Amino acid sequence: MTQVGKSCFVAVLVGLSTFAASAVRADEGLAFFESKVRPLLLERCIECHGGAEPEGGLSLDSRAGWQEAGVVERGSPDESLLIRAIRHTDDDIKMPPEDAGGKLNDAEIAILERWVQMGAPDPRELPAGAERAPSTGPKLRSRVFKLSDADRKYWAFQPVIRPVVSASNITEPRNLIDTFVLAKLEEQGLAMNPEATPREQVRRAYFDLWGLPPSPEEVATFEANPTEAAWAELIDRLLASPHYGERWGRHWLDVVRYAESNGYERDGEKPHAWRYRDYVIGAFNDDKPYDQFVREQLAGDEFAEAHSAGASTASKEWRDAIVATGFYRLHVWDDEPDSTVAAEYDDFDDIIVTTSAAFLGLTIGCARCHDHKFDPISQADYYSLLSFLRGIDTYGQHKTGGGGRGTGQIERLLALPAELQQWKADQNHRVIELEQRVAQATDEAAKHAIEAELKQAREVVPPFDSALAVAEKGSTAPITHVLHRGDANSPREEAPPAIPAVFGVPLPTPPAQPETAMTCGRRRQLADWIASPANPLTARVMVNRLWQHHFGTGIVPTPDDFGHTGLPPTNQPLLNYLAAEFMDGGWQMKRMHRLIMTSRVYRQSSRAGNPKALQVDAENSLLWRQNLRRVEAEVIRDTMLTVSGALSLKQGGPSLYPSLSQETRDAQNLAGNTWQESPVEEQNRRSVYLVVKRGMKVPLLESLDFANSTSPAGIRPVTTTAPQALMLLNDAFVQSQATALAARVAMETDGDVNARVKRAFELVLQRDPTLRELDAARSLLSEQQLAAAEGATDPDLQAFVSFCRALLNCNEMIYID
């Protein structure tokens, strides 16, 4: 256990309990600022609020500028003048004004809100003696778009070539990952940390692959035999469990901004969205090749139709391919826009932004209104990509006048055409039979009974599951034009389907589709290019995501942005090696987990006790140690359920609605059927199965930095706020888990106070308490017993519940060493 963890626990037991999470790590804050905030400021703000004489005296081209103006209250968006201004909620100040482009869109506002919530990390210094900070960061491109040799030679656009490793560079047998990491360390005269303790390694593996803590017995087993073979066996066992997909599926849901409601004022339901969630979890558990995973989400329906000819019933593979296309329906949707034409392009833009970030690690959405200001992506490239998608039946239908608009075909029955035809034939046969019986009936009462049966037969719905899925309008797609400044009412030149020019891919031949085809076939072309081994980005982006969740930071620290506004790789040879290994190994993700987790760099200690390394590489970008990481909101909740013995292992199905306090219900105006609480036993399932409503996040998860669900979130913020401490001490769920943990400990021990404290430590922290902790625990229990004695039915139990609640609030429970 780290010293900070021990001292925190003792402080908790003497009544100083706090949620002592670290502030946003410097690399995470830097990555978010460089990839999201800086480009937004440059594009929408700095033209007026920059330079020697900024408008209103507010300069946004350096950290000192907004600090001096006092427009940001770090950690408090609602109290920040900057955020109030961009929300347009204050009549006195609305920024940007209409003559400067008007109000930011919801996604842009969310970026700045999140930045302030993170503590407003900003690396831009104001040099001594300078009136304004010089321009830093990515270089603006020329106003006239032209591809250059430098564009084509940019590292992310180069083919993935496996680096050559000379045998002379390997001084001992080791995982090749270690070879690449050591090469960088040795350049700086550094070495790796010693190996982590067996307990730390087991906890690390469980939290990384399952998002759940190990049992004390599992830790003891590995501690007794910490061999390479035992480690490999442990990893294989964790990867074979359904818990693996539940853990890693949630990472992917962050990237595709998964939610089950539309957002905006009414926040309407997305029907059957949970099937997409279950598809993702199943894909990870089945170790579905990643290139197939990509193709199914982008064009699963087109691939499914091509492979279902002659089949009479839908296979699991066919169903998966259809459900996967729910990817296209996850975006925020406005059911009452000012212009349905403009809203349709907003929906497509959301899809392009997510597709490019999730699969390609590019910010192609920046080219909607003009050529990308930093990356070699033109506005024509943007609309040529959009052309691949124009055949889609859009989520909302066009409408003039006031009131809400209806949806297009956003659901699909999970049945083949042959199955539907047979069902309809059977239904029609039944209807005809009943109609004949009605005509022949002579008894009035019998006739009424048959008529009721006939009405029911006509109205019966098909007995097939439904899924939120993509649909197209037919075999042809509308023509796509470049829109002047992104204005749907200002079309310019035609933009046929094409891959961005910087990739050098020939213009695709239009697919030959019969007139009776259900789709135009273009999305399949797009999916084939994105999932191709020749695409230089797809494999790199995914292995970087895998690495990120094993180390806390990706080799490319900005996982959604491999372009110029992102950060470069800290070890490019390692990234290329992993990408090549990924593709050569059949795009199998479990294979990559094994490769990463059997390396020395993964298994090393996280302790920062090397003075030279701290001086040379304080941010640990060279990985001379493992990173100390805080687990996510869902893992904190699931861990509490696990150690209390209350966790339900039921998998899949419709999402669960947890209990909410009356205060929350009143504040959110949750009336009627908008939030029907699930049975208590169902609520104790893993957090990945909890409903994700954009307008009403589960309070416990939201306070602990749950994904924003509005835009791709390759990195979640990690904040430390007072509400987190209050929630983890006072929330009804935490109280119930502390009570369940106390009851479990009582059942598993003989009643001796030392034995109970020891068992509680074993369950929660997978170790024995130190003597100091044992003394502090006994002291706390004595104090709590005295405080609870008057009027308490069981002061001993009440005191132990308080102790368990303190234990559940320890740093050590929510950090991975």
C-alpha positions in Angstrom: 0.0 0.0 0.0 1.3 3.5 -0.8 2.0 5.8 2.1 -0.6 8.3 0.9 -3.1 5.5 1.0 -2.3 4.5 4.6 -2.2 8.0 6.0 -5.5 8.7 4.2 -7.2 5.7 5.8 -6.1 6.7 9.3 -7.4 10.2 8.7 -10.7 8.8 7.6 -11.0 6.7 10.7 -10.5 9.6 13.0 -13.3 11.6 11.4 -11.5 13.4 8.6 -12.9 11.4 5.8 -12.7 13.0 2.4 -12.7 11.8 -1.1 -9.0 12.4 -1.7 -8.7 12.0 -5.4 -5.9 13.6 -7.3 -6.5 16.6 -9.5 -6.6 16.2 -13.2 -3.3 14.7 -14.2 -1.1 17.2 -16.1 -0.9 15.1 -19.2 -4.7 14.6 -19.4 -5.3 18.4 -18.9 -2.7 19.2 -21.5 -4.2 16.7 -24.0 -7.7 18.0 -23.6 -6.6 21.6 -23.9 -4.5 21.0 -27.0 -7.0 18.7 -28.8 -10.2 20.5 -27.9 -9.9 23.9 -26.2 -7.1 25.6 -28.1 -8.5 24.9 -31.6 -11.9 26.1 -30.4 -10.4 29.3 -29.0 -8.4 29.9 -32.2 -11.4 29.4 -34.4 -14.1 31.3 -32.5 -12.6 33.6 -29.9 -9.0 34.8 -30.4 -9.7 36.8 -33.5 -11.4 39.4 -31.3 -10.0 38.4 -27.9 -6.3 38.3 -28.8 -3.4 40.4 -29.9 -2.2 43.7 -28.3 -5.7 45.2 -27.9 -8.2 42.5 -27.3 -11.9 43.3 -27.2 -13.3 44.3 -23.8 -9.8 43.9 -22.4 -10.2 40.1 -22.3 -7.4 38.2 -23.9 -7.8 34.5 -24.5 -4.5 33.9 -26.2 -2.7 33.1 -22.9 -3.5 31.8 -19.5 -2.6 35.1 -17.9 -5.1 36.8 -20.1 -8.2 35.1 -18.8 -6.7 34.9 -15.3 -6.3 38.7 -15.1 -9.8 39.2 -16.4 -11.3 36.9 -13.8 -13.7 35.2 -16.2 -13.0 31.6 -15.1 -13.7 30.1 -11.7 -11.7 26.8 -11.9 -13.8 23.8 -11.2 -17.1 25.8 -11.3 -18.6 26.3 -14.8 -21.8 27.8 -13.4 -19.9 30.5 -11.5 -17.6 31.4 -14.5 -18.4 34.5 -16.5 -16.9 32.9 -19.6 -19.4 30.0 -19.4 -22.4 32.2 -18.7 -21.4 34.3 -21.7 -21.2 31.5 -24.2 -24.4 29.9 -22.9 -26.2 33.2 -23.7 -28.1 33.0 -20.4 -27.1 36.5 -19.3 -28.8 39.2 -21.4 -25.9 41.6 -20.6 -23.2 39.5 -22.2 -23.6 37.0 -25.0 -20.5 35.7 -26.7 -19.7 35.3 -29.5 -22.1 38.0 -30.8 -24.2 37.5 -33.9 -21.8 39.5 -36.1 -19.0 37.1 -35.1 -20.7 33.9 -35.9 -23.3 33.7 -33.1 -23.7 31.3 -30.3 -21.4 28.3 -30.0 -23.1 24.9 -30.6 -23.9 22.5 -27.8 -20.8 20.4 -28.4 -18.5 23.5 -28.3 -20.1 24.8 -25.1 -19.7 21.4 -23.6 -15.9 21.5 -24.4 -15.4 24.8 -22.5 -17.6 23.7 -19.6 -15.6 20.5 -19.3 -12.4 22.4 -19.5 -13.4 24.7 -16.6 -14.7 21.7 -14.6 -11.2 20.1 -15.0 -9.6 23.2 -13.5 -9.0 25.1 -16.7 -5.6 23.5 -17.5 -3.7 25.8 -19.9 0.0 25.5 -20.7 0.3 28.8 -22.5 2.7 31.0 -20.5 3.0 34.8 -20.9 6.8 35.5 -21.4 8.4 38.1 -19.1 8.2 41.5 -20.6 5.8 40.5 -23.3 2.5 42.3 -23.7 0.9 39.2 -25.2 2.0 35.6 -25.4 3.3 34.5 -28.7 1.3 32.0 -30.7 2.1 28.4 -29.7 0.7 25.1 -30.7 -0.2 23.9 -34.2 0.6 26.0 -37.2 -2.3 27.6 -39.1 -2.5 26.4 -42.7 -2.6 28.7 -45.7 -6.0 30.1 -46.6 -5.7 28.5 -50.0 -5.9 24.7 -49.5 -3.1 22.8 -51.1 -1.6 19.5 -50.2 2.1 19.5 -49.7 4.8 16.9 -49.3 4.9 17.7 -45.6 1.2 16.9 -45.4 1.7 13.5 -47.0 4.8 12.8 -44.8 3.1 13.6 -41.5 3.7 10.6 -39.2 0.0 9.6 -38.8 -0.5 9.3 -42.6 2.5 7.0 -43.2 1.9 3.3 -43.7 2.2 1.1 -40.7 5.6 -0.6 -41.1 6.8 -3.0 -38.4 10.0 -1.5 -36.9 13.2 -3.6 -37.3 14.6 -4.8 -34.0 18.2 -5.9 -34.2 19.2 -8.9 -32.1 22.2 -7.0 -30.8 19.7 -4.5 -29.2 18.3 -7.3 -27.0 20.5 -8.1 -24.0 18.0 -10.6 -22.5 14.9 -12.4 -23.5 12.0 -10.0 -23.1 8.6 -8.9 -24.5 9.4 -6.7 -27.5 7.3 -3.9 -25.9 10.1 -3.7 -23.3 12.7 -3.3 -26.0 11.1 -0.2 -27.4 10.4 1.3 -24.0 14.0 0.6 -22.7 15.5 2.1 -25.9 13.8 5.5 -25.0 14.8 5.2 -21.3 18.4 4.4 -22.1 18.7 7.5 -24.2 18.1 9.5 -21.0 20.2 7.2 -18.8 17.1 5.8 -17.1 15.8 2.3 -16.3 12.5 0.8 -15.4 11.2 0.6 -11.9 11.3 -2.8 -10.0 8.3 -5.1 -10.4 5.2 -4.3 -8.5 4.2 -6.5 -5.6 2.2 -9.6 -6.4 -0.9 -8.0 -4.7 -0.5 -4.8 -6.7 -0.2 -6.8 -9.9 -3.3 -8.9 -9.3 -5.4 -5.8 -8.4 -4.1 -4.0 -11.5 -5.1 -6.9 -13.7 -8.6 -7.3 -12.2 -9.4 -3.6 -12.4 -8.0 -3.3 -15.9 -9.8 -6.3 -17.4 -12.9 -6.6 -15.2 -13.3 -3.3 -13.4 -13.9 -5.3 -10.3 -11.6 -6.1 -7.3 -10.1 -9.5 -6.8 -11.1 -11.6 -3.8 -8.6 -11.8 -0.9 -8.2 -15.5 -1.7 -7.3 -14.8 -5.3 -4.6 -12.3 -4.2 -3.3 -14.8 -1.7 -3.1 -17.5 -4.3 -0.9 -15.4 -6.6 1.2 -14.1 -3.7 2.0 -17.7 -2.9 3.1 -18.5 -6.5 3.9 -15.3 -8.5 5.4 -17.1 -11.5 5.3 -16.1 -15.1 3.1 -19.1 -15.8 0.7 -18.2 -13.0 0.5 -14.6 -14.3 -0.3 -15.7 -17.9 -2.9 -18.1 -16.5 -4.5 -15.3 -14.5 -4.7 -13.0 -17.6 -6.3 -15.8 -19.7 -8.9 -16.5 -17.0 -9.8 -12.8 -16.7 -10.1 -12.4 -20.5 -12.3 -15.5 -20.7 -14.9 -14.0 -18.3 -18.0 -12.0 -19.4 -16.8 -9.3 -17.0 -14.1 -8.4 -19.5 -16.7 -7.3 -22.1 -18.6 -5.4 -19.5 -15.5 -3.5 -18.6 -14.1 -2.8 -22.1 -17.4 -2.4 -23.8 -17.9 0.7 -21.5 -14.7 2.2 -22.8 -16.0 1.9 -26.4 -19.4 3.4 -25.4 -17.5 6.5 -24.2 -15.9 6.9 -27.6 -19.2 6.6 -29.5 -21.0 8.9 -27.0 -23.6 6.2 -26.1 -26.8 7.3 -24.6 -30.4 6.1 -24.6 -32.1 9.4 -25.0 -32.0 12.3 -27.5 -31.1 15.2 -25.2 -32.6 18.7 -25.5 -35.6 19.7 -23.5 -37.8 16.6 -23.9 -34.9 14.1 -23.9 -37.0 11.5 -25.6 -36.1 7.8 -25.5 -34.0 6.1 -28.1 -36.0 2.8 -28.5 -34.0 -0.4 -27.9 -30.7 1.4 -27.7 -29.6 -1.1 -25.1 -29.2 -3.7 -27.8 -26.3 -1.8 -29.2 -24.7 -1.7 -25.7 -25.1 -5.5 -25.4 -23.7 -5.9 -28.9 -20.6 -4.0 -28.0 -20.1 -6.0 -24.7 -20.6 -9.3 -26.7 -18.2 -8.2 -29.4 -15.4 -7.8 -26.8 -16.3 -11.0 -25.0 -16.3 -12.9 -28.3 -13.0 -11.3 -29.3 -14.6 -10.2 -32.5 -11.8 -9.1 -34.9 -11.6 -5.3 -34.7 -11.8 -4.8 -38.5 -15.1 -6.8 -38.5 -16.3 -4.7 -35.5 -15.7 -1.6 -37.5 -17.4 -2.9 -40.6 -20.5 -4.0 -38.7 -21.0 -0.6 -37.1 -20.5 1.3 -40.3 -22.3 -1.0 -42.8 -23.5 -4.0 -41.0 -26.9 -4.0 -42.8 -25.2 -4.0 -46.2 -22.9 -6.9 -45.3 -25.7 -8.8 -43.6 -28.0 -8.5 -46.7 -25.2 -9.8 -48.9 -24.6 -12.9 -46.7 -28.3 -13.7 -45.9 -29.5 -14.7 -49.4 -31.4 -18.0 -49.3 -31.6 -18.0 -45.4 -35.0 -18.5 -43.9 -34.2 -17.5 -40.3 -31.9 -14.7 -38.9 -28.6 -16.0 -37.5 -26.8 -14.4 -34.5 -24.3 -13.0 -36.9 -27.0 -11.4 -39.0 -28.7 -9.9 -35.9 -25.4 -8.6 -34.6 -24.7 -6.8 -37.9 -28.0 -5.1 -37.9 -27.9 -4.1 -34.2 -24.3 -2.7 -34.7 -25.6 0.0 -37.0 -27.3 1.6 -34.0 -24.0 3.4 -34.0 -25.6 5.9 -36.5 -28.5 6.6 -34.2 -26.7 7.5 -30.9 -26.3 11.2 -31.6 -28.1 14.0 -29.9 -31.3 14.8 -31.7 -33.4 17.9 -31.7 -37.1 17.1 -32.1 -38.1 20.8 -32.5 -35.3 22.6 -34.5 -35.6 26.0 -36.0 -34.8 24.5 -39.4 -35.2 20.8 -40.0 -33.0 21.1 -43.1 -30.1 22.6 -41.0 -30.8 20.0 -38.3 -30.4 17.2 -40.7 -26.9 18.4 -41.5 -26.2 18.8 -37.8 -27.1 15.2 -37.3 -24.8 14.1 -40.2 -22.1 16.3 -38.7 -22.4 14.5 -35.4 -22.0 11.2 -37.1 -18.9 12.4 -39.1 -17.3 13.8 -36.0 -17.8 10.6 -34.1 -16.8 8.3 -37.0 -13.6 10.2 -37.6 -12.7 10.5 -33.9 -13.5 6.9 -33.0 -12.0 5.0 -35.9 -9.5 7.5 -37.4 -8.4 9.7 -34.6 -9.1 12.8 -36.7 -11.1 16.0 -36.2 -12.7 16.0 -39.7 -15.7 17.8 -38.3 -13.6 21.0 -38.2 -13.9 21.1 -42.0 -17.7 21.5 -42.1 -17.7 25.3 -42.7 -14.2 25.8 -44.1 -10.9 23.9 -44.8 -9.4 22.5 -41.7 -7.2 25.2 -40.1 -4.5 22.8 -39.0 -4.8 19.3 -40.7 -4.7 18.6 -44.5 -8.5 18.1 -44.7 -10.4 20.3 -47.0 -14.0 21.3 -46.9 -14.5 19.3 -50.1 -13.1 16.3 -48.3 -15.7 16.7 -45.5 -18.6 16.7 -47.9 -17.2 13.9 -50.0 -17.2 11.8 -46.8 -20.7 13.0 -46.0 -21.7 11.7 -49.5 -21.0 8.1 -48.3 -23.8 8.6 -45.7 -26.4 10.6 -47.6 -28.5 7.5 -48.4 -29.4 7.1 -44.7 -33.0 7.6 -43.7 -32.4 10.5 -41.4 -33.4 10.4 -37.8 -35.9 13.3 -38.1 -38.3 14.2 -40.9 -38.5 17.6 -42.6 -41.3 19.8 -41.3 -42.4 23.4 -41.6 -44.3 25.2 -38.9 -44.2 24.9 -35.2 -44.3 21.8 -33.0 -42.2 18.7 -32.8 -41.2 16.6 -35.8 -41.4 12.8 -36.1 -38.6 10.3 -36.6 -37.6 8.5 -39.8 -37.1 4.8 -39.9 -34.9 4.4 -36.9 -36.0 0.9 -35.8 -35.7 -2.4 -37.5 -37.3 -5.8 -36.9 -34.6 -8.4 -36.3 -36.0 -10.8 -38.9 -35.1 -11.7 -42.5 -37.5 -10.7 -45.3 -38.4 -14.3 -45.7 -39.4 -14.6 -42.1 -41.5 -11.4 -42.3 -43.2 -12.6 -45.5 -44.1 -15.9 -43.9 -45.5 -14.2 -40.8 -47.5 -11.8 -42.9 -48.8 -14.7 -45.0 -49.9 -16.6 -41.9 -51.5 -13.5 -40.5 -53.4 -12.8 -43.7 -54.6 -16.4 -43.8 -55.9 -16.1 -40.3 -57.6 -12.8 -41.1 -59.4 -14.3 -44.1 -60.4 -17.3 -42.1 -62.0 -15.1 -39.4 -63.7 -12.9 -42.0 -65.4 -16.0 -43.4 -66.5 -17.1 -40.0 -68.0 -13.7 -39.3 -69.9 -13.8 -42.6 -71.2 -17.3 -41.7 -72.1 -16.6 -38.1 -75.8 -16.6 -37.3 -75.7 -16.2 -33.6 -75.2 -12.6 -32.6 -73.1 -13.3 -29.5 -70.9 -15.7 -31.4 -70.5 -13.1 -34.2 -69.3 -10.4 -31.8 -66.8 -12.8 -30.3 -65.4 -13.6 -33.7 -65.3 -9.9 -34.7 -63.2 -9.2 -31.6 -60.9 -12.0 -32.5 -60.6 -10.6 -36.1 -59.8 -7.2 -34.8 -57.0 -8.6 -32.7 -55.7 -10.6 -35.6 -55.5 -7.5 -37.8 -53.7 -5.5 -35.1 -51.2 -8.1 -33.9 -47.6 -7.0 -34.1 -44.9 -9.2 -35.5 -43.3 -11.5 -32.9 -39.8 -10.3 -33.6 -37.3 -8.3 -31.5 -36.7 -4.7 -32.6 -33.4 -2.8 -32.6 -32.4 0.8 -33.0 -30.7 0.6 -36.4 -29.8 2.4 -39.6 -32.0 2.3 -42.7 -31.6 3.8 -46.1 -34.1 5.2 -48.5 -33.3 2.9 -51.4 -30.7 2.1 -54.0 -29.8 5.7 -54.8 -28.6 8.5 -52.6 -29.2 12.3 -52.9 -26.5 14.4 -54.5 -24.3 16.0 -51.9 -22.9 19.6 -52.4 -20.3 21.6 -50.6 -22.1 24.0 -48.4 -20.8 27.6 -48.3 -19.8 28.2 -44.7 -21.7 25.1 -43.8 -25.1 26.7 -44.6 -27.6 24.2 -45.8 -29.2 26.9 -47.9 -26.0 27.7 -49.8 -25.0 24.7 -51.8 -22.0 25.0 -54.1 -20.2 22.4 -56.2 -21.1 18.7 -56.1 -19.1 16.4 -53.8 -19.1 12.8 -54.9 -18.0 10.1 -52.5 -14.3 10.2 -52.0 -11.6 9.5 -49.4 -9.8 12.6 -48.1 -7.1 13.4 -50.7 -4.2 13.2 -48.3 -4.6 9.4 -48.1 -4.1 9.1 -51.9 -6.9 6.6 -52.4 -8.5 6.6 -55.8 -12.1 7.8 -56.2 -14.3 4.7 -55.5 -16.3 3.2 -58.3 -20.0 3.6 -57.6 -21.4 0.3 -56.4 -23.7 -1.5 -58.8 -27.0 -1.8 -57.0 -30.3 -3.2 -58.4 -33.3 -0.9 -58.2 -34.9 -3.1 -55.6 -31.8 -2.8 -53.2 -32.5 -1.5 -49.7 -29.3 0.6 -49.7 -27.1 2.4 -52.1 -24.0 0.4 -51.0 -21.8 3.5 -50.3 -21.3 2.9 -46.6 -19.8 -0.5 -47.3 -17.2 1.2 -49.4 -16.4 3.6 -46.6 -16.3 0.7 -44.1 -13.9 -1.3 -46.3 -11.5 1.6 -46.5 -11.6 2.4 -42.8 -11.1 -1.3 -41.8 -8.4 -1.9 -44.4 -4.9 -2.8 -43.3 -3.7 -0.2 -45.8 -5.4 2.6 -43.8 -2.6 4.1 -41.7 -4.8 5.2 -38.8 -7.3 2.5 -37.8 -5.0 0.1 -36.2 -2.8 2.8 -34.6 -5.9 4.5 -33.1 -7.2 1.3 -31.5 -3.9 -0.1 -30.1 -3.4 3.4 -28.6 -6.8 3.1 -26.9 -5.8 -0.3 -25.5 -2.5 1.1 -24.3 -4.2 4.1 -22.7 -6.5 2.0 -20.5 -3.6 -0.1 -19.3 -1.4 2.9 -18.5 -3.7 5.8 -18.0 -2.3 7.7 -21.0 -2.0 6.6 -24.6 1.3 6.5 -26.6 -0.5 9.3 -28.4 -1.8 11.3 -25.4 -4.8 12.6 -27.4 -6.5 9.4 -28.4 -9.3 11.1 -30.5 -6.9 13.4 -32.3 -3.8 12.1 -34.2 -3.7 15.4 -36.2 -1.7 18.5 -35.7 -4.0 19.8 -32.9 -3.3 16.6 -30.9 0.0 15.5 -29.3 2.6 13.5 -31.1 3.4 9.9 -30.0 5.8 9.6 -27.1 7.2 6.4 -28.7 6.4 6.1 -32.4 8.3 2.8 -33.0 6.4 1.2 -30.2 3.1 2.5 -31.6 4.0 1.1 -35.1 5.0 -2.2 -33.6 1.8 -2.6 -31.8 -0.3 -1.6 -34.8 1.5 -4.1 -37.0 1.2 -6.8 -34.4 -2.5 -6.1 -34.1 -3.2 -6.5 -37.8 -0.8 -9.4 -38.3 -2.6 -11.2 -35.4 -6.0 -11.0 -37.0 -7.1 -7.8 -35.3 -7.7 -9.8 -32.1 -7.9 -7.5 -29.1 -7.5 -10.1 -26.4 -4.2 -11.1 -28.0 -3.0 -7.5 -27.6 -4.1 -7.4 -23.9 -1.9 -10.5 -23.3 1.0 -8.9 -25.1 0.8 -5.6 -23.1 0.1 -7.2 -19.7 3.0 -9.7 -19.9 5.5 -6.9 -20.5 7.8 -5.7 -17.8 6.7 -2.1 -18.4 3.2 -3.0 -17.5 4.1 -5.0 -14.4 6.5 -2.5 -12.9 5.8 -0.6 -9.7 4.1 2.8 -9.8 6.2 4.3 -7.0 7.9 7.6 -7.9 11.0 7.2 -5.7 13.7 7.7 -8.4 15.0 11.3 -8.1 16.8 11.2 -11.4 13.8 9.9 -13.3 11.6 12.5 -11.6 13.9 15.3 -12.7 14.3 14.0 -16.3 10.7 12.8 -16.9 8.4 14.0 -14.2 5.3 13.3 -16.4 6.5 9.7 -16.9 6.1 9.9 -20.7 8.9 7.5 -21.0 7.2 5.0 -18.7 10.0 4.4 -16.2 7.2 3.5 -13.8 3.6 2.4 -14.0 1.1 5.2 -13.5 -1.0 5.5 -10.4 -4.6 5.7 -11.7 -8.0 6.5 -10.3 -10.7 4.1 -11.4 -13.8 5.4 -13.1 -17.2 6.1 -11.6 -18.7 2.8 -12.6 -15.8 0.9 -11.1 -16.2 2.6 -7.8 -19.9 1.7 -7.7 -19.3 -1.9 -8.9 -16.5 -2.3 -6.4 -18.8 -1.4 -3.5 -21.4 -3.9 -4.7 -18.7 -6.6 -5.0 -17.1 -6.2 -1.6 -20.5 -5.9 0.1 -21.6 -9.2 -1.5 -24.6 -7.5 -3.2 -23.4 -7.6 -6.8 -25.8 -9.3 -9.2 -24.1 -11.0 -12.1 -27.1 -10.9 -14.4 -26.1 -9.8 -17.9 -27.7 -7.8 -20.7 -31.2 -6.8 -21.4 -33.1 -3.5 -21.0 -31.4 -0.9 -18.9 -32.0 -0.4 -15.2 -33.4 2.6 -13.4 -31.8 3.1 -10.0 -33.6 4.7 -7.0 -33.3 8.5 -6.8 -33.8 10.8 -3.9 -36.9 12.9 -3.7 -34.7 16.0 -3.9 -33.3 14.8 -7.2 -36.7 14.0 -8.6 -38.0 17.4 -7.6 -35.0 19.2 -9.0 -35.3 17.3 -12.4 -39.1 17.4 -12.4 -39.2 13.7 -13.0 -42.9 13.0 -13.1 -45.0 10.3 -14.6 -43.2 7.5 -16.4 -40.0 9.3 -17.1 -38.1 7.4 -14.4 -39.6 4.1 -13.3 -37.3 2.6 -10.7 -36.3 -1.0 -11.2 -36.7 -3.7 -8.5 -33.9 -3.4 -5.9 -32.3 -6.7 -6.8 -32.1 -5.6 -10.4 -30.5 -2.3 -9.4 -27.5 -4.2 -7.9 -26.3 -5.2 -11.4 -23.1 -3.7 -12.9 -23.2 0.0 -13.7 -22.8 -0.6 -17.4 -26.4 -1.7 -17.4 -27.8 1.4 -15.7 -29.8 3.7 -18.0 -27.9 6.6 -19.7 -30.2 9.5 -20.1 -28.6 12.7 -21.4 -30.9 14.9 -19.3 -30.6 12.9 -16.1 -27.4 11.1 -15.3 -27.3 8.8 -12.3 -26.1 11.4 -9.6 -23.4 9.2 -8.1 -21.8 8.4 -11.4 -22.2 12.0 -12.7 -20.5 13.4 -9.6 -17.5 11.0 -10.2 -16.8 12.2 -13.8 -19.1 9.9 -15.9 -18.8 10.2 -19.7 -20.4 13.3 -21.1 -22.4 11.2 -23.7 -22.7 14.2 -26.1 -19.4 14.0 -27.9 -16.7 11.3 -28.3 -14.8 11.0 -25.0 -11.6 9.1 -25.5 -10.4 10.6 -22.2 -12.6 11.2 -19.2 -11.8 14.1 -16.9 -10.6 13.3 -13.4 -11.7 16.0 -11.0 -11.7 16.5 -7.3 -14.7 18.4 -5.9 -16.5 18.8 -2.7 -19.7 17.2 -4.0 -17.8 14.0 -4.6 -16.8 13.7 -1.0 -20.3 14.5 0.1 -21.8 12.0 -2.2 -19.4 9.2 -1.2 -20.2 9.8 2.5 -23.9 10.5 2.4 -25.4 8.9 -0.7 -28.1 6.4 0.1 -26.4 3.8 -2.2 -23.1 4.2 -0.3 -24.9 3.9 3.0 -26.7 0.7 1.9 -23.4 -0.9 0.7 -21.7 0.0 4.0 -24.6 -1.7 5.8 -24.4 -4.8 3.6 -20.6 -5.0 4.0 -21.0 -4.8 7.8 -23.6 -7.6 7.7 -21.3 -9.7 5.5 -18.3 -9.3 7.8 -20.5 -10.2 10.8 -21.5 -13.5 9.0 -18.0 -14.4 8.1 -16.3 -13.8 11.5 -16.8 -14.9 15.1 -17.6 -11.5 16.4 -14.1 -10.5 17.7 -13.5 -6.9 16.8 -10.0 -7.5 15.5 -11.3 -10.4 13.3 -14.0 -8.2 11.9 -11.7 -5.3 11.1 -9.2 -7.7 9.5 -11.9 -9.3 7.4 -13.3 -5.9 6.3 -9.8 -4.9 5.2 -9.4 -8.2 3.3 -12.6 -7.7 1.4 -12.2 -4.0 0.5 -8.4 -3.7 0.2 -7.2 -7.3 -0.2 -4.7 -7.0 2.6 -4.4 -7.0 6.4 -4.6 -3.7 8.4 -1.4 -2.3 9.8 -1.1 -2.0 13.6 -1.8 1.7 13.3 -4.9 1.1 11.2 -6.1 -1.5 13.6 -5.7 0.8 16.6 -7.5 3.6 14.7 -10.3 1.2 13.7 -10.8 0.1 17.3 -10.8 3.8 18.5 -13.4 4.7 15.9 -15.6 1.8 16.8 -15.5 2.7 20.5 -16.4 6.3 19.7 -19.3 5.3 17.4 -20.7 2.9 19.9 -20.9 5.6 22.5 -22.4 8.0 20.1 -25.0 5.5 19.0 -25.8 4.0 22.4 -28.8 6.2 23.3 -31.9 4.9 21.5 -29.9 2.6 19.1 -31.3 -0.9 18.7 -27.8 -2.3 17.9 -25.1 0.3 18.6 -22.3 -2.3 17.8 -23.7 -2.8 14.3 -24.3 0.9 13.8 -20.7 1.6 14.7 -19.4 -1.0 12.4 -21.4 0.4 9.5 -19.7 3.7 10.1 -16.4 2.0 10.0 -17.3 0.2 6.7 -18.4 3.5 5.2 -15.0 5.0 6.1 -13.2 2.1 4.6 -15.2 2.4 1.3 -14.0 6.0 1.1 -10.3 5.2 1.2 -8.0 6.3 -1.6 -6.6 2.8 -1.8 -10.0 1.4 -2.9 -10.3 3.7 -5.8 -6.7 3.9 -7.0 -4.7 1.3 -9.0 -1.1 1.1 -7.9 
